[in-house]
């Protein structure tokens, strides 16, 4: 009678032990149905992010339009009130009330626009992560994407600007900068008008108005920069952009 091999023993050539190791270490191949289901879930999430991004952009553009319309109407109203009152008597109080109202609405609109800018950045990063998941499913599609498949800060910048690096023109031409300039001017007018209404000189009104407007603009830009750095400081990307290879 031949020797009976124990359950823990292996064959002479070690093929049984090798086979069991391969079974333990080799990843299980997913079925086409599982891959298709995953692709469908990713595509649904992608469309959801696009819809949310479009809704946020439409809402903030509407608010910017309303604010600029109020600024235009308010300045025209101040001019008409000045002609009706001869720029005397109750004109000072009425103009200060209108400018204060515009400053309040402008501040609220500015904060909302900056929040939506951060939300838009989050949507872009989320869609970059989804593109990375598409590449995991089918690596051949990576070379087709112009938008980045990496969900870090460099990947976000590439998605915002496919063909060249982002420059200062992106900031100067943004809706955030437009509102900062408008709010700084309106606030400067309010401060200058308050000084003139209080009996101050025109030179003091112009100087303090410019100073307060510049301080407000600097404060908004600092607030935006701090929020941007804080968002990236607390975020951990799934796929980081590889370092460029030296030429």
Buried (B, 14 or more C-beta within 10 A) or exposed (E): EEEEEEEEEBEEEEEEEEEEEEEEEEEEEEEEEEEEEBBEEBEEBBEEBEEBBEEBBEEBEEBBEEBBEBBEEBBEEBEEBBEEBEEEEEBBEBBBEBBBBBBEBBBEBBEBBBEBBBBBBBBBBBBBBBBBBBBEEEEEEEEEBEBBBBBBBBBBBBBBEEEEEEEEEEEEEBBBBBBBEBBBBBBBBBBBBBBBBEEEEEEEBBBBBBEBBEEBBEEBBEEBEEEBEEBEEEEEBEBEBEEEEEE
